[in-house]
């Protein structure tokens, strides 16, 4: 199976049921042309702006470690005092945005192309994620109707390696984990992941795409590519049920599948509560996420699993939404677009951001520059 042909398996349109609404995801038609040629550029340490909240000891320690690990200069680091709570008000966000532009310039004139936010909170601005507000503006979503359509991202499935300069937006990622030590380990995993996969002699890895019995949250399974090896990458796509791949989730199901034998590069599933993840052997640079309403509410997922459970299990980047999105597929990472960009050699922040069409509620978490398939 050729990598640029993965998207050929996506139905032309997939309908996702929401509460009283429907939405349509159209398969990106430009993907074959955009990704069939030579590998494009990717973000590097010189492109990152790091933000440290001086009011948060976690942020200070994690941010300082990240600056050292990725070789950032003092000019790339903004120290600012922010409230240490889940959501910023519009006024607080406006002051934060002004401080960013004061330090790094406006996105289209800035050398900084993406942001690393060294904290767990704040993660929201009203009903939007802090990253969605930074990239699309605070009016990208009507919070009275959080299940509705939000502003589309020009970065979705883009070939751009300079999102600030070319598109006028800063993609961002939180350096978030359950503890300071877990965050330091996350950063070290990301740095160690660079250029580690896809080469001759590199270990084979699996993309584990799981189906669940939760019909609403399982809607994304319609976008999964066919099972099989992706030639020239060392990646094998494995389709299974949650029960079969993660036996601790419950009794064996009738749909078949098997526990992965190879280290895992990617896991995607749709369910509210994750089963124990200890059986997964994540490679450095692994991506993992689950489609549910509140995975991005890092301090209170309202009875659902937080995206941080993936980080705790050994993933290097993840995604969750911070307010009720309903199951519009545009609001969650598209499995094929995510794989295509990551296997092309792009970083975790690029691959994840480019895989979400409507990211106003999306919180991206992890080590932004992890690039296991990079060649440069």
PyMOL commands that set and color helices and strands:
alter all, ss='L'
color gray80, all
select helices_A, chain A and resi 3-9+31-35+45-47+57-69+74-76+90-104+107-109+130-136+143-145+163-167+180-193+217-223+242-245+247-249+308-313+329-331+335-343+348-354+359-361
alter helices_A, ss='H'
color red, helices_A
select strands_A, chain A and resi 13-18+21-26+48-53+77-80+87-88+114-117+124-125+128-129+171-174+205-211+228-230+235-241+263-269+282-290+317-321+362-366
alter strands_A, ss='S'
color yellow, strands_A
deselect
rebuild
show_as cartoon
